[in-house]
Amino acid sequence: MTAPIELYYWPTPNGWKISIALEEMGLPYNLNLVNIGAGDQFKPDFLKISPNNRMPAIVDPEGPDGEPISIFESGAILQYLARKSGKFYGSTERERVAVDQWLFWQVGGVGPMAGQAHHFLKYAPSLEVPQVLPYAQDRYRAEVGRLYGVLDQQLADNRFVAGEFFSIADMALWGWCSGWKGQQQTLDDKPNMKRWLDEVGARPGVQRGRAVANEKRSNLQDDRKAQELLFRR
């Protein structure tokens, strides 16, 4: 029997990538909550696993050659889990290259830009000393819109982002893209993205992964302690 993977997690778009992957791949795991609003990500034991003080992270007791391995960075975790399970990474080298390029596009583009859009559009205005910065709001809103236009075009000719098969690239993108309203985007001119969001969101594994510890999510617009930890440290 496969030993459970230790998942270090909080219910955010980055955390959902890994909970969705584990559910979709059918890999057993134990949940270790890392409350980023309370500062758990700065605890010494967690920093040994994730030195950049960011979740998600995993520890696989049955890593390469049967030895334990810890992994941080969501993209690296997704690639590792796909190799371990033999699932959702394509069946040819050409397909794997397609998955990798769209996975890195999410990690280097969609995630950071959507995160900044959320910050300047939702959270910065709600700080104790409100920060309403039109230049930043316009910049990140527009860049997210541009990226979603790229995604919509890719999905015009492909069922999923890397082709006709569901992959870890879709898992990486879906959580961030599903928050399009908070990023002040529209799907009226992105029918392919809307179709993809609905199809991926209807998958039972995605729904289970998205629901992990969902009750722990808080409203950062009202949580001064979490704002201090997340936005000023």
ZINORKA-V6693 format. One record per residue. N is the residue number from 1. RES is the residue in three letters. OMEGA is omega as a letter, one per 20 degrees, with the letter a starting at -180 (none if undefined). D_LAST is the distance of its C-alpha to the last C-alpha in whole Angstrom. Layout:
# ZINORKA-V6693
n=N res=RES omega=OMEGA d_last=D_LAST
n=N res=RES omega=OMEGA d_last=D_LAST
This chain:
# ZINORKA-V6693
n=1 res=MET omega=a d_last=42
n=2 res=THR omega=r d_last=39
n=3 res=ALA omega=a d_last=36
n=4 res=PRO omega=r d_last=33
n=5 res=ILE omega=r d_last=30
n=6 res=GLU omega=r d_last=27
n=7 res=LEU omega=r d_last=24
n=8 res=TYR omega=b d_last=21
n=9 res=TYR omega=r d_last=20
n=10 res=TRP omega=a d_last=18
n=11 res=PRO omega=r d_last=20
n=12 res=THR omega=r d_last=19
n=13 res=PRO omega=r d_last=21
n=14 res=ASN omega=r d_last=19
n=15 res=GLY omega=a d_last=20
n=16 res=TRP omega=r d_last=24
n=17 res=LYS omega=a d_last=25
n=18 res=ILE omega=r d_last=25
n=19 res=SER omega=r d_last=27
n=20 res=ILE omega=a d_last=29
n=21 res=ALA omega=a d_last=30
n=22 res=LEU omega=r d_last=31
n=23 res=GLU omega=a d_last=33
n=24 res=GLU omega=a d_last=35
n=25 res=MET omega=a d_last=36
n=26 res=GLY omega=r d_last=37
n=27 res=LEU omega=r d_last=35
n=28 res=PRO omega=r d_last=34
n=29 res=TYR omega=r d_last=31
n=30 res=ASN omega=a d_last=29
n=31 res=LEU omega=r d_last=26
n=32 res=ASN omega=a d_last=23
n=33 res=LEU omega=r d_last=20
n=34 res=VAL omega=a d_last=17
n=35 res=ASN omega=a d_last=15
n=36 res=ILE omega=r d_last=12
n=37 res=GLY omega=r d_last=12
n=38 res=ALA omega=r d_last=12
n=39 res=GLY omega=a d_last=10
n=40 res=ASP omega=a d_last=13
n=41 res=GLN omega=a d_last=12
n=42 res=PHE omega=a d_last=11
n=43 res=LYS omega=a d_last=14
n=44 res=PRO omega=a d_last=16
n=45 res=ASP omega=r d_last=19
n=46 res=PHE omega=a d_last=17
n=47 res=LEU omega=r d_last=16
n=48 res=LYS omega=a d_last=19
n=49 res=ILE omega=a d_last=20
n=50 res=SER omega=a d_last=17
n=51 res=PRO omega=r d_last=15
n=52 res=ASN omega=a d_last=13
n=53 res=ASN omega=r d_last=11
n=54 res=ARG omega=r d_last=13
n=55 res=MET omega=j d_last=16
n=56 res=PRO omega=r d_last=19
n=57 res=ALA omega=r d_last=20
n=58 res=ILE omega=r d_last=24
n=59 res=VAL omega=r d_last=26
n=60 res=ASP omega=a d_last=30
n=61 res=PRO omega=r d_last=32
n=62 res=GLU omega=a d_last=35
n=63 res=GLY omega=r d_last=33
n=64 res=PRO omega=a d_last=35
n=65 res=ASP omega=r d_last=39
n=66 res=GLY omega=a d_last=38
n=67 res=GLU omega=r d_last=35
n=68 res=PRO omega=r d_last=32
n=69 res=ILE omega=r d_last=29
n=70 res=SER omega=a d_last=25
n=71 res=ILE omega=r d_last=24
n=72 res=PHE omega=a d_last=20
n=73 res=GLU omega=a d_last=20
n=74 res=SER omega=a d_last=22
n=75 res=GLY omega=r d_last=24
n=76 res=ALA omega=r d_last=25
n=77 res=ILE omega=a d_last=26
n=78 res=LEU omega=r d_last=28
n=79 res=GLN omega=r d_last=30
n=80 res=TYR omega=a d_last=30
n=81 res=LEU omega=r d_last=31
n=82 res=ALA omega=r d_last=34
n=83 res=ARG omega=a d_last=35
n=84 res=LYS omega=a d_last=36
n=85 res=SER omega=a d_last=37
n=86 res=GLY omega=a d_last=39
n=87 res=LYS omega=r d_last=38
n=88 res=PHE omega=r d_last=36
n=89 res=TYR omega=a d_last=36
n=90 res=GLY omega=a d_last=40
n=91 res=SER omega=r d_last=43
n=92 res=THR omega=r d_last=44
n=93 res=GLU omega=r d_last=42
n=94 res=ARG omega=r d_last=42
n=95 res=GLU omega=r d_last=40
n=96 res=ARG omega=r d_last=38
n=97 res=VAL omega=r d_last=37
n=98 res=ALA omega=r d_last=37
n=99 res=VAL omega=a d_last=34
n=100 res=ASP omega=a d_last=32
n=101 res=GLN omega=r d_last=32
n=102 res=TRP omega=r d_last=31
n=103 res=LEU omega=r d_last=28
n=104 res=PHE omega=r d_last=27
n=105 res=TRP omega=r d_last=27
n=106 res=GLN omega=a d_last=25
n=107 res=VAL omega=a d_last=22
n=108 res=GLY omega=a d_last=22
n=109 res=GLY omega=a d_last=23
n=110 res=VAL omega=a d_last=23
n=111 res=GLY omega=a d_last=20
n=112 res=PRO omega=a d_last=18
n=113 res=MET omega=r d_last=20
n=114 res=ALA omega=r d_last=20
n=115 res=GLY omega=r d_last=16
n=116 res=GLN omega=r d_last=16
n=117 res=ALA omega=r d_last=19
n=118 res=HIS omega=a d_last=18
n=119 res=HIS omega=a d_last=15
n=120 res=PHE omega=a d_last=17
n=121 res=LEU omega=a d_last=20
n=122 res=LYS omega=a d_last=19
n=123 res=TYR omega=a d_last=15
n=124 res=ALA omega=r d_last=14
n=125 res=PRO omega=a d_last=18
n=126 res=SER omega=r d_last=17
n=127 res=LEU omega=a d_last=14
n=128 res=GLU omega=r d_last=15
n=129 res=VAL omega=a d_last=16
n=130 res=PRO omega=r d_last=17
n=131 res=GLN omega=r d_last=17
n=132 res=VAL omega=a d_last=20
n=133 res=LEU omega=a d_last=20
n=134 res=PRO omega=a d_last=23
n=135 res=TYR omega=r d_last=23
n=136 res=ALA omega=r d_last=20
n=137 res=GLN omega=a d_last=21
n=138 res=ASP omega=a d_last=25
n=139 res=ARG omega=a d_last=23
n=140 res=TYR omega=r d_last=22
n=141 res=ARG omega=a d_last=24
n=142 res=ALA omega=a d_last=27
n=143 res=GLU omega=r d_last=26
n=144 res=VAL omega=r d_last=25
n=145 res=GLY omega=r d_last=29
n=146 res=ARG omega=a d_last=30
n=147 res=LEU omega=r d_last=29
n=148 res=TYR omega=r d_last=30
n=149 res=GLY omega=r d_last=33
n=150 res=VAL omega=r d_last=33
n=151 res=LEU omega=a d_last=33
n=152 res=ASP omega=r d_last=36
n=153 res=GLN omega=r d_last=38
n=154 res=GLN omega=a d_last=37
n=155 res=LEU omega=r d_last=38
n=156 res=ALA omega=a d_last=41
n=157 res=ASP omega=a d_last=43
n=158 res=ASN omega=r d_last=41
n=159 res=ARG omega=r d_last=41
n=160 res=PHE omega=a d_last=38
n=161 res=VAL omega=a d_last=35
n=162 res=ALA omega=a d_last=37
n=163 res=GLY omega=a d_last=40
n=164 res=GLU omega=a d_last=42
n=165 res=PHE omega=r d_last=40
n=166 res=PHE omega=a d_last=37
n=167 res=SER omega=r d_last=35
n=168 res=ILE omega=r d_last=31
n=169 res=ALA omega=r d_last=30
n=170 res=ASP omega=r d_last=31
n=171 res=MET omega=a d_last=29
n=172 res=ALA omega=a d_last=26
n=173 res=LEU omega=a d_last=27
n=174 res=TRP omega=a d_last=28
n=175 res=GLY omega=r d_last=25
n=176 res=TRP omega=a d_last=23
n=177 res=CYS omega=r d_last=27
n=178 res=SER omega=r d_last=27
n=179 res=GLY omega=a d_last=25
n=180 res=TRP omega=a d_last=27
n=181 res=LYS omega=r d_last=27
n=182 res=GLY omega=r d_last=24
n=183 res=GLN omega=r d_last=23
n=184 res=GLN omega=r d_last=26
n=185 res=GLN omega=r d_last=29
n=186 res=THR omega=r d_last=32
n=187 res=LEU omega=a d_last=35
n=188 res=ASP omega=a d_last=38
n=189 res=ASP omega=a d_last=38
n=190 res=LYS omega=a d_last=37
n=191 res=PRO omega=a d_last=39
n=192 res=ASN omega=r d_last=39
n=193 res=MET omega=r d_last=35
n=194 res=LYS omega=r d_last=36
n=195 res=ARG omega=r d_last=39
n=196 res=TRP omega=r d_last=36
n=197 res=LEU omega=a d_last=34
n=198 res=ASP omega=a d_last=37
n=199 res=GLU omega=r d_last=38
n=200 res=VAL omega=a d_last=35
n=201 res=GLY omega=r d_last=34
n=202 res=ALA omega=a d_last=37
n=203 res=ARG omega=a d_last=37
n=204 res=PRO omega=r d_last=37
n=205 res=GLY omega=r d_last=35
n=206 res=VAL omega=r d_last=32
n=207 res=GLN omega=r d_last=33
n=208 res=ARG omega=a d_last=32
n=209 res=GLY omega=r d_last=29
n=210 res=ARG omega=a d_last=28
n=211 res=ALA omega=a d_last=29
n=212 res=VAL omega=r d_last=27
n=213 res=ALA omega=a d_last=25
n=214 res=ASN omega=a d_last=25
n=215 res=GLU omega=a d_last=25
n=216 res=LYS omega=a d_last=22
n=217 res=ARG omega=a d_last=20
n=218 res=SER omega=r d_last=19
n=219 res=ASN omega=a d_last=19
n=220 res=LEU omega=r d_last=15
n=221 res=GLN omega=a d_last=17
n=222 res=ASP omega=a d_last=18
n=223 res=ASP omega=a d_last=15
n=224 res=ARG omega=a d_last=13
n=225 res=LYS omega=r d_last=11
n=226 res=ALA omega=r d_last=10
n=227 res=GLN omega=a d_last=9
n=228 res=GLU omega=a d_last=7
n=229 res=LEU omega=a d_last=6
n=230 res=LEU omega=a d_last=6
n=231 res=PHE omega=a d_last=6
n=232 res=ARG omega=a d_last=4
n=233 res=ARG omega=none d_last=0
